[in-house]
Amino acid sequence: MSFCQAEQMVCKCKLEPARNGLAYAGTILGRELIHERSVKDVREGIARQSQKNVSHRWKR
């Protein structure tokens, strides 16, 4: 999910992988939004963040 602020409005956009897998694309208010980050990079980033979160959880 991506957010944009335009003239005191907050817009949400669902970004989906582009056909070539090198970026994510979506539309906000009729305009195309491109986030140039590959699917592989996003998955690796999520995995790194998940590993950090696991080490900070409370153990019972």
PAVO-669104 format. One record per residue (C-alpha): x, y, z. Coordinates in Angstrom, 3 decimals, decimal comma, padded with zeros to 6 digits. Layout:
<sites>
X:Y:Z;
...
</sites>
This chain:
<sites>
000,000:000,000:000,000;
001,384:003,405:-000,914;
000,298:006,785:000,376;
000,511:010,252:-001,152;
-000,317:013,667:000,251;
-001,701:016,157:-002,241;
-003,195:019,436:-001,071;
-003,967:018,117:002,427;
-005,461:014,866:001,129;
-004,177:011,394:001,932;
-004,652:008,897:-000,870;
-004,153:005,147:-000,745;
-003,008:003,074:-003,666;
-002,543:-000,654:-004,091;
000,780:-001,251:-005,791;
001,107:-004,405:-007,851;
004,243:-005,870:-009,447;
004,851:-004,762:-013,028;
004,956:-007,450:-015,694;
008,757:-007,455:-015,808;
009,062:-007,660:-011,993;
011,417:-004,664:-011,812;
008,933:-002,195:-010,296;
005,528:-001,778:-008,687;
002,751:000,244:-010,312;
-000,604:001,662:-009,287;
-002,871:004,647:-009,885;
-003,799:007,546:-007,624;
-006,465:010,035:-008,662;
-006,177:008,881:-012,265;
-002,390:009,209:-012,384;
000,012:006,311:-012,694;
002,507:005,785:-009,873;
005,691:003,769:-010,436;
007,830:002,581:-007,513;
011,127:001,425:-009,028;
012,039:-001,428:-006,725;
012,117:-005,038:-007,857;
009,923:-007,735:-006,362;
013,092:-009,529:-005,229;
014,360:-006,399:-003,410;
011,010:-005,922:-001,653;
010,910:-009,558:-000,504;
014,488:-009,311:000,812;
013,622:-006,097:002,660;
010,574:-007,697:004,262;
012,665:-010,715:005,308;
015,330:-008,454:006,884;
012,680:-006,460:008,745;
010,995:-009,665:009,957;
014,307:-010,943:011,332;
014,849:-007,680:013,224;
011,345:-007,833:014,704;
011,811:-011,426:015,890;
014,932:-010,538:017,876;
013,068:-007,756:019,719;
010,023:-009,764:020,803;
009,549:-010,617:024,455;
010,297:-014,175:025,421;
008,085:-015,948:027,934;
</sites>
